[in-house]
Amino acid sequence: MATKGGLLEGKRGLIIGVANKRSIAWGIAQKVSEAGAQLCLTYQNERLGDNVRELGAELKNPLMLMMDVGSDSQIVMAFDEIRKKWGRLDFLVHAVAYAPRSALETSFVETSREDFRVAHDISSYSLAAVSHAAQPLMPDGGSIVTISYLGSTRVVPGYNVMGVAKASLEASVRYLAADLGPQGIRVNAISAGPIKTLAASAIPGIGSKLKHHRSHTPMQRDTDQLEVGDAGVFLLSDMGRGVTGQVLYVDGGFSIMAG
């Protein structure tokens, strides 16, 4: 179903987390662009930059910046560049998650202190870091959306420390919503069903998890990145102006099932 045009007309937004065409962030980028937004896409390093620049050519003259969310100095530089180019920011999409492979290949109880730190730094703390950087660019309000997963509230075999980091991320959404609400900035999360993204490919047994999702969700199909994008348009636009501090499930109803 096509996104209704114009919901984000004249808005400028930053999308963090596009890696390739399978990225959830790319699904959101396509939909918010259709809705009229002008975008800035970031990439972690030059290796991934080639992919992002190629995808960006399909959008309406996006701003492209390198930013590793694990680096405070790079966050400062990227947002300073946005300030110089645009002067303001209307919305921010945070679609970044990472845990070392070693933390996904063993049980959670075996997680090392360093793997735990890295997973929480990149997957959770980075939302607070970029929200803090975005705040001065949203003097008249704005919307921030991050991406979560059911592993935040249920044990998903093989998800391990990422599930704990996503729980931290969802708690961060609530605290950030409370902090930034007086400024008119809304903060929400979309809990998407499993999608075979670059990050998901590191999770052991992702293929069987996708098959299990298809067979147990009420809608009997996979989650599509573009339907996550449509939900993003809702939360980022004035249509979602009364929603903050929430987790919106876009998983075909899988999260309501008992087994």
C-alpha positions as CSV (number, residue, x, y, z in Angstrom):
1,M,0.0,0.0,0.0
2,A,1.4,3.4,-1.0
3,T,2.2,5.9,1.7
4,K,0.0,8.9,1.7
5,G,2.0,11.8,0.2
6,G,2.6,15.0,2.0
7,L,2.6,13.9,5.6
8,L,6.2,14.9,6.0
9,E,6.3,17.6,3.3
10,G,8.9,20.3,4.3
11,K,10.3,18.2,7.1
12,R,14.0,17.3,7.4
13,G,15.1,14.2,9.1
14,L,18.2,12.1,10.0
15,I,18.2,8.3,9.5
16,I,20.9,6.3,11.2
17,G,21.4,2.7,10.3
18,V,21.1,2.2,6.6
19,A,23.6,-0.5,5.6
20,N,22.1,-2.0,2.5
21,K,18.7,-2.4,0.7
22,R,17.5,-4.9,3.3
23,S,18.0,-2.6,6.3
24,I,14.9,-1.6,8.2
25,A,16.3,1.9,8.2
26,W,16.2,1.8,4.4
27,G,12.5,0.8,4.4
28,I,11.8,3.8,6.6
29,A,13.9,6.0,4.4
30,Q,11.9,5.1,1.3
31,K,8.6,5.7,3.0
32,V,9.4,9.0,4.7
33,S,10.9,10.2,1.4
34,E,7.7,9.3,-0.4
35,A,5.9,11.3,2.3
36,G,7.9,14.4,1.3
37,A,10.8,14.5,3.8
38,Q,14.3,15.6,2.9
39,L,16.8,13.2,4.4
40,C,20.2,12.9,5.8
41,L,21.7,9.4,5.8
42,T,24.7,8.4,7.8
43,Y,27.1,5.6,7.4
44,Q,29.5,4.0,9.9
45,N,32.6,4.0,7.7
46,E,33.7,4.4,4.2
47,R,33.2,0.7,3.4
48,L,29.5,1.0,4.1
49,G,29.4,4.5,2.7
50,D,29.5,3.1,-0.9
51,N,26.3,1.2,-0.3
52,V,24.6,4.1,1.3
53,R,25.6,6.5,-1.4
54,E,24.3,4.1,-4.0
55,L,20.9,3.8,-2.2
56,G,20.8,7.5,-1.6
57,A,20.8,8.2,-5.3
58,E,17.2,6.8,-5.3
59,L,16.1,9.6,-2.9
60,K,15.6,13.4,-3.4
61,N,19.2,14.8,-3.0
62,P,19.9,13.5,0.5
63,L,22.6,14.8,2.7
64,M,25.3,12.1,3.3
65,L,27.5,12.0,6.4
66,M,29.8,9.6,8.1
67,M,29.0,8.9,11.7
68,D,29.9,6.0,14.0
69,V,27.5,6.2,16.9
70,G,30.2,4.6,19.1
71,S,32.2,7.9,18.8
72,D,31.2,11.0,20.7
73,S,33.4,13.2,18.4
74,Q,31.8,11.8,15.3
75,I,28.3,12.4,16.6
76,V,29.2,16.0,17.4
77,M,30.7,16.6,14.0
78,A,27.8,15.1,12.2
79,F,25.2,17.1,14.0
80,D,27.3,20.2,13.6
81,E,27.3,19.6,9.9
82,I,23.5,19.2,9.9
83,R,23.2,22.5,11.8
84,K,25.3,24.2,9.2
85,K,23.5,22.8,6.2
86,W,19.9,22.8,7.5
87,G,19.8,24.8,10.7
88,R,17.2,22.5,12.2
89,L,16.0,18.9,12.4
90,D,12.4,17.7,12.5
91,F,12.9,14.0,13.1
92,L,15.5,11.3,13.9
93,V,15.4,7.6,13.2
94,H,17.8,5.5,15.2
95,A,18.0,2.0,13.7
96,V,21.4,0.8,15.0
97,A,22.2,-2.4,17.0
98,Y,25.3,-4.5,17.4
99,A,26.7,-7.2,19.6
100,P,29.9,-9.1,19.1
101,R,29.4,-12.4,17.4
102,S,30.9,-14.2,20.5
103,A,28.0,-12.9,22.6
104,L,25.5,-14.5,20.2
105,E,27.2,-17.8,19.8
106,T,27.2,-18.7,23.6
107,S,24.5,-18.6,26.2
108,F,23.7,-15.3,28.0
109,V,25.2,-16.4,31.3
110,E,28.6,-16.7,29.5
111,T,28.5,-13.1,28.2
112,S,31.8,-11.3,28.9
113,R,31.9,-7.9,30.5
114,E,33.3,-6.4,27.3
115,D,30.7,-7.9,25.0
116,F,27.9,-6.7,27.4
117,R,29.4,-3.2,27.4
118,V,29.7,-3.0,23.6
119,A,26.2,-4.3,23.0
120,H,24.7,-1.7,25.3
121,D,26.9,1.1,24.1
122,I,25.9,0.7,20.4
123,S,22.4,-0.7,20.8
124,S,21.1,1.4,23.7
125,Y,23.3,4.2,24.9
126,S,23.7,5.6,21.4
127,L,20.0,6.5,21.3
128,A,20.5,8.8,24.3
129,A,23.7,10.2,22.7
130,V,22.1,11.1,19.4
131,S,18.9,12.4,21.1
132,H,21.0,14.7,23.2
133,A,22.8,16.0,20.0
134,A,19.5,16.4,18.2
135,Q,17.7,18.3,21.0
136,P,19.2,21.8,20.2
137,L,18.1,21.3,16.5
138,M,14.5,20.7,17.5
139,P,13.6,23.9,19.4
140,D,10.0,23.7,18.1
141,G,9.6,20.0,18.8
142,G,10.2,16.9,16.8
143,S,10.0,13.1,16.7
144,I,12.5,10.4,17.5
145,V,12.0,6.8,16.6
146,T,14.1,3.8,17.3
147,I,13.9,0.1,16.4
148,S,13.4,-2.7,18.9
149,Y,12.5,-6.4,18.8
150,L,10.4,-8.9,20.9
151,G,13.6,-10.2,22.4
152,S,13.4,-7.2,24.8
153,T,10.5,-8.8,26.7
154,R,10.7,-12.5,25.9
155,V,13.6,-15.0,25.7
156,V,14.5,-15.6,22.1
157,P,17.1,-18.4,21.7
158,G,20.4,-17.0,20.3
159,Y,19.4,-13.4,20.8
160,N,21.1,-13.3,24.2
161,V,22.7,-10.0,25.2
162,M,20.9,-8.2,22.4
163,G,17.6,-9.0,24.1
164,V,18.9,-7.4,27.3
165,A,20.2,-4.4,25.3
166,K,16.8,-4.0,23.6
167,A,15.1,-4.0,27.0
168,S,17.5,-1.2,28.0
169,L,16.7,0.6,24.7
170,E,12.9,0.5,25.4
171,A,13.5,1.8,29.0
172,S,15.6,4.6,27.4
173,V,12.6,5.5,25.1
174,R,10.4,6.1,28.2
175,Y,13.0,8.2,30.1
176,L,13.9,10.2,27.0
177,A,10.2,10.8,26.3
178,A,9.8,12.2,29.8
179,D,12.9,14.4,29.5
180,L,12.2,15.8,26.0
181,G,8.4,16.0,26.2
182,P,8.3,19.5,27.6
183,Q,10.2,20.6,24.5
184,G,7.6,19.0,22.3
185,I,9.9,16.1,21.2
186,R,8.3,12.7,21.1
187,V,10.3,9.5,21.5
188,N,8.9,6.1,20.5
189,A,10.1,2.6,19.4
190,I,8.9,0.3,16.7
191,S,9.2,-3.4,17.6
192,A,9.5,-5.0,14.2
193,G,9.0,-8.7,13.4
194,P,12.2,-10.6,12.3
195,I,13.6,-9.4,9.0
196,K,16.7,-10.8,7.4
197,T,18.9,-7.7,7.7
198,L,22.7,-7.5,7.8
199,A,22.5,-7.4,11.6
200,A,20.0,-10.2,11.9
201,S,22.2,-12.5,9.8
202,A,24.6,-12.7,12.8
203,I,21.9,-14.3,15.0
204,P,22.2,-18.1,15.0
205,G,19.3,-19.9,13.4
206,I,17.8,-16.7,11.8
207,G,16.3,-18.8,9.0
208,S,14.4,-21.1,11.4
209,K,13.2,-18.0,13.4
210,L,11.8,-16.5,10.2
211,K,10.0,-19.8,9.5
212,H,8.6,-20.0,13.0
213,H,7.4,-16.4,12.7
214,R,5.5,-17.1,9.5
215,S,3.8,-20.2,10.9
216,H,2.8,-18.6,14.2
217,T,1.8,-15.0,13.4
218,P,-1.9,-14.4,12.8
219,M,-1.2,-13.0,9.4
220,Q,0.9,-16.0,8.3
221,R,3.6,-14.0,6.6
222,D,6.9,-12.3,7.1
223,T,7.3,-8.7,8.3
224,D,8.1,-6.4,5.5
225,Q,10.5,-3.5,5.9
226,L,8.2,-1.2,4.1
227,E,5.3,-1.7,6.5
228,V,7.8,-0.8,9.3
229,G,8.5,2.3,7.1
230,D,4.7,3.1,7.1
231,A,4.6,2.9,10.9
232,G,7.6,5.2,11.0
233,V,5.8,7.8,8.9
234,F,2.9,7.7,11.3
235,L,5.1,8.2,14.4
236,L,7.3,10.8,12.7
237,S,4.5,12.9,11.3
238,D,1.8,14.9,13.0
239,M,-0.5,11.9,12.7
240,G,1.4,10.5,15.8
241,R,1.5,13.8,17.7
242,G,-0.2,12.3,20.7
243,V,2.0,9.3,21.0
244,T,5.3,9.3,23.0
245,G,7.2,6.8,25.2
246,Q,5.5,3.9,23.5
247,V,6.5,0.7,21.7
248,L,4.5,0.0,18.6
249,Y,4.6,-3.7,17.4
250,V,4.8,-4.2,13.7
251,D,5.1,-8.0,13.6
252,G,1.8,-9.3,12.0
253,G,0.5,-10.0,15.5
254,F,3.2,-12.5,16.5
255,S,3.7,-10.8,19.9
256,I,0.1,-11.6,21.0
257,M,0.5,-15.3,20.5
258,A,1.2,-17.7,23.4
259,G,3.6,-20.0,21.6
